[in-house]
């Protein structure tokens, strides 16, 4: 899969800032794109495994060969929970929601969507992680639920990549850090000096990184410039 190759791609979390930009950019490149979110038909809700299974089954019945699946979902904050600044703010409900949306949900996507990738030929499953999920890169602390859930996602991705290599040796499973993107997710936490980029630019960067990956990169963690991030 190079910049000039196209096919059938699936974007999950297509209603978000990065997800919608990925859909637009893939279509501009000539891909046939299936966009999935809670508001599409069929709907896909990370908190409802039955909906994940149904969406994957609908794609399977469609019969197209899927070469690219991008999980553009993620949870950082909502009206109830915000990233913790100290140990005193730890909340079990916050942890449960962060893990459900950032780790368990994407794991269920892998369970139901990775079987859709072909046994032969190059294919990619990419999930959006975050640099703050790197244990070795953590020098500031805080943001406990988000950091831990993204670290869990990275571990799940690594384990799944090993299993995939046995079954589909040319398939690539990769975790990607998109950088700080101007979306509702990051807006409350943007600050002076941060390199905040528009979603379209982030989408172009991520697709460029994906296009340059090979089978030996499977199980890895890359940033939007293609640089490896330590787990």
C-alpha positions as CSV (number, residue, x, y, z in Angstrom):
1,X,0.0,0.0,0.0
2,X,1.6,3.2,-1.2
3,X,0.4,6.7,-1.6
4,X,-0.8,5.8,-5.1
5,X,-2.7,2.7,-4.1
6,X,-6.4,2.7,-3.1
7,X,-9.1,0.2,-2.1
8,X,-11.7,-0.2,0.6
9,X,-10.9,1.6,3.9
10,X,-12.9,1.7,7.1
11,X,-12.7,4.6,9.5
12,X,-14.2,4.1,13.0
13,X,-15.0,7.2,15.0
14,X,-15.8,9.0,11.7
15,X,-17.8,11.7,13.4
16,X,-14.9,13.1,15.3
17,X,-12.5,15.8,14.2
18,X,-9.7,13.5,13.1
19,X,-12.0,10.7,12.0
20,X,-14.0,13.0,9.6
21,X,-10.7,14.5,8.3
22,X,-9.4,11.0,7.6
23,X,-12.6,10.1,5.7
24,X,-12.3,13.2,3.5
25,X,-8.6,12.7,2.8
26,X,-9.0,9.0,2.0
27,X,-11.9,9.8,-0.4
28,X,-9.8,12.5,-2.0
29,X,-7.1,9.9,-2.6
30,X,-9.6,7.6,-4.3
31,X,-10.4,5.1,-1.6
32,X,-13.8,3.7,-1.1
33,X,-14.5,4.5,2.5
34,X,-17.0,3.1,5.0
35,X,-17.4,5.6,7.8
36,X,-18.6,4.2,11.1
37,X,-19.8,6.0,14.3
38,X,-22.7,5.9,16.7
39,X,-24.6,8.0,14.2
40,X,-24.0,5.9,11.1
41,X,-26.1,3.1,9.6
42,X,-25.2,0.6,10.9
43,X,-24.3,2.4,14.1
44,X,-21.2,1.4,16.0
45,X,-20.8,2.1,19.8
46,X,-17.6,1.1,21.6
47,X,-19.7,0.4,24.7
48,X,-21.9,-2.1,22.9
49,X,-20.1,-5.2,21.5
50,X,-23.2,-6.3,19.7
51,X,-23.1,-3.1,17.6
52,X,-19.4,-3.7,16.8
53,X,-20.2,-7.2,15.7
54,X,-23.1,-6.1,13.6
55,X,-21.1,-3.4,11.8
56,X,-18.3,-5.9,11.1
57,X,-20.8,-8.5,9.8
58,X,-22.3,-5.9,7.5
59,X,-18.9,-5.3,6.0
60,X,-18.2,-9.0,5.6
61,X,-21.5,-9.5,3.8
62,X,-20.6,-6.6,1.5
63,X,-17.8,-8.8,0.1
64,X,-15.2,-6.1,-0.6
65,X,-11.6,-6.7,0.2
66,X,-10.7,-4.3,3.1
67,X,-7.1,-3.2,3.1
68,X,-7.2,-0.4,5.7
69,X,-9.0,0.0,9.0
70,X,-8.4,3.1,11.2
71,X,-9.7,3.4,14.7
72,X,-10.0,7.1,15.3
73,X,-11.9,6.9,18.6
74,X,-10.7,8.2,22.0
75,X,-11.8,9.6,25.3
76,X,-10.0,12.3,27.3
77,X,-12.8,14.2,29.0
78,X,-16.5,14.9,29.0
79,X,-19.0,16.8,31.1
80,X,-18.2,14.7,34.1
81,X,-14.5,13.7,34.0
82,X,-11.4,15.6,33.2
83,X,-7.7,14.6,33.3
84,X,-6.5,14.3,36.9
85,X,-3.8,16.7,38.1
86,X,-3.0,14.8,41.3
87,X,-3.4,11.5,43.1
88,X,-6.2,13.0,45.2
89,X,-8.4,13.2,42.1
90,X,-8.4,9.5,41.2
91,X,-12.0,8.2,40.6
92,X,-12.9,4.6,39.9
93,X,-15.7,5.6,37.6
94,X,-13.4,7.8,35.6
95,X,-11.0,4.9,35.2
96,X,-13.8,2.6,34.2
97,X,-14.9,4.9,31.5
98,X,-11.4,5.7,30.2
99,X,-10.6,2.0,30.0
100,X,-13.9,1.1,28.4
101,X,-13.4,3.7,25.6
102,X,-9.6,3.7,25.2
103,X,-8.7,0.1,25.7
104,X,-11.6,-2.4,25.9
105,X,-13.5,-0.8,23.1
106,X,-10.6,-0.8,20.6
107,X,-9.8,-4.3,21.7
108,X,-13.3,-5.4,20.7
109,X,-12.8,-3.6,17.4
110,X,-9.7,-5.7,16.8
111,X,-11.7,-8.8,17.8
112,X,-14.4,-8.2,15.2
113,X,-12.7,-6.2,12.5
114,X,-9.2,-7.8,12.1
115,X,-10.8,-11.0,10.7
116,X,-12.0,-8.8,7.8
117,X,-8.5,-8.2,6.6
118,X,-7.3,-10.5,3.8
119,X,-5.0,-13.4,4.5
120,X,-2.7,-12.4,1.5
121,X,-1.3,-9.1,0.7
122,X,-0.5,-5.9,2.7
123,X,-3.2,-4.5,5.0
124,X,-3.2,-2.2,7.9
125,X,-5.1,-1.8,11.2
126,X,-4.2,1.5,12.9
127,X,-5.5,2.8,16.2
128,X,-5.0,6.3,17.6
129,X,-3.0,6.2,20.8
130,X,-1.2,9.1,22.6
131,X,2.3,9.9,23.5
132,X,1.3,10.3,27.1
133,X,0.5,6.6,27.1
134,X,4.2,5.8,26.9
135,X,5.5,4.7,30.3
136,X,9.1,5.5,29.5
137,X,8.2,9.0,28.3
138,X,6.2,9.9,31.3
139,X,8.0,12.7,33.1
140,X,5.1,14.9,34.3
141,X,2.7,12.5,36.0
142,X,-1.0,13.2,36.2
143,X,-3.7,12.3,33.7
144,X,-3.7,8.9,35.3
145,X,-6.8,7.3,33.7
146,X,-6.0,8.6,30.3
147,X,-2.3,7.6,30.5
148,X,-3.1,4.1,31.9
149,X,-5.8,3.4,29.4
150,X,-3.7,4.4,26.4
151,X,-0.8,2.3,27.8
152,X,-3.2,-0.6,28.0
153,X,-4.2,0.0,24.4
154,X,-0.6,-0.1,23.3
155,X,0.0,-3.4,25.0
156,X,-3.2,-4.9,23.5
157,X,-2.1,-3.7,20.1
158,X,1.3,-5.3,20.5
159,X,-0.2,-8.7,21.6
160,X,-2.7,-8.7,18.8
161,X,0.1,-7.9,16.2
162,X,1.9,-11.1,17.3
163,X,-1.2,-13.2,16.8
164,X,-1.9,-11.5,13.4
165,X,1.6,-12.2,12.1
166,X,1.0,-16.0,12.5
167,X,-2.3,-15.8,10.5
168,X,-1.7,-12.9,8.1
169,X,2.0,-12.2,7.9
170,X,1.7,-9.1,5.7
171,X,-0.9,-7.4,7.9
172,X,0.3,-4.5,10.0
173,X,-1.1,-3.4,13.4
174,X,0.1,0.0,14.5
175,X,-0.6,2.5,17.2
176,X,-0.3,6.2,16.1
177,X,0.1,9.4,18.0
178,X,-1.6,12.1,15.9
179,X,0.0,15.0,17.9
180,X,-2.1,17.8,19.3
181,X,-5.0,18.4,16.9
182,X,-7.5,21.3,16.9
183,X,-10.6,19.2,18.0
184,X,-13.1,19.2,20.8
185,X,-11.0,16.6,22.5
186,X,-7.9,18.7,22.9
187,X,-9.4,22.3,22.9
188,X,-9.6,22.7,26.7
189,X,-6.0,21.6,27.1
190,X,-4.3,23.6,24.4
191,X,-1.7,26.0,25.6
192,X,0.8,28.5,24.4
193,X,3.7,26.9,22.7
194,X,2.0,23.7,21.7
195,X,2.1,22.7,18.0
196,X,-1.7,22.5,17.4
197,X,-2.5,21.4,13.9
198,X,-5.8,21.4,11.9
199,X,-7.5,17.9,11.5
200,X,-6.9,17.9,7.7
201,X,-3.1,18.3,8.2
202,X,-3.1,15.6,10.9
203,X,-5.0,13.2,8.6
204,X,-2.6,13.7,5.8
205,X,0.4,13.1,8.2
206,X,-1.2,9.9,9.6
207,X,-1.9,8.5,6.1
208,X,1.6,9.3,5.0
209,X,3.0,7.4,8.0
210,X,0.6,4.4,7.3
211,X,1.7,4.4,3.6
212,X,5.3,4.0,4.6
213,X,4.9,1.1,7.0
214,X,6.1,-2.5,6.4
215,X,5.3,-5.8,8.1
216,X,8.3,-5.4,10.4
217,X,6.7,-2.3,11.8
218,X,3.7,-4.2,13.1
219,X,3.1,-3.9,16.8
220,X,4.9,-0.6,17.0
221,X,4.0,2.9,18.1
222,X,4.7,5.9,15.8
223,X,4.0,9.6,15.9
224,X,2.6,11.7,13.1
225,X,6.1,12.2,11.7
226,X,6.7,8.5,11.5
227,X,9.2,8.5,14.5
228,X,9.0,5.5,16.8
229,X,7.8,6.1,20.3
230,X,8.9,3.9,23.2
231,X,6.3,2.0,25.0
